[in-house]
């Protein structure tokens, strides 16, 4: 299954598929076999990098896809 990242309105980033999440030292988080997790975008989660719902009523962002400019 391909990995997808979906930026949710006013909330988290949903990661789904076959993936691994590593910390800054390259150590993997124990995901317990999950193929779907939500990552925090607001910075308020007490369970970072994972979302705990703390964004509700605090974080606003309406994602819209766009093309990045060419690499320099």
N, C-alpha and C positions, 0 to 999 in steps of 0.2 A: 504494500500500500504506500503510495506517495505521501510525503509529508506536506501538510498545508498549514499555513499560518493565516488566521482570519482576525483582522482588527475589528473589534466590536464597538459599536457606538457607546460612548460614555462609560466604557468599561475596559475589560481585559483584552488580552491577545490570546485567542484559542489556538493551540497547537495540536494537530491531529495526524496520526499516521505512525510510521516507524521512525522514531527519533530518540536521541539521547540528549540530556541537558547536563552540561559540565559547569563546575564552579571556576573561579579565576585561576585556580591551580591545575585545572584539567581533571579534577575528580568528579565522577558521575554522581548525580542525585539518585537516590533509590526511588524509582517511580512505581515499584510494586506491580509491574506488568501493565501499567496504564498505557493506552494508546491515545488518550485525550487529556490534556491539562490546560488550565488557564493561567497565564502569566500576568503579573501586576504591571500596569502602566502608570498608575497614579502615584506610587511611592508610599502609600499609606498602609499597605498590607503588613500584618504582623507575622506573616508566613512567606515573606519574600524569598525567592522570586515568584512565588505562586500567589494567585489572587485569593483573598478571603472575603471579598465583597465590600471592603472599606471605601471603595470609590463611590458608592451610592450617595447621591446628593452632594458630592464634592468635586468630582472630575467630569469635565465636559469636553467631548471631542467627537465630531462627526467625521468619520473617515471617508475619504473619497480617493479612489485609485488615480494615479497620475504616472506619467513617464519621467524617469530621472533624466537629467541632461547627460550628454555623452561624457565618458570618463576622460579626464585630462591627462 
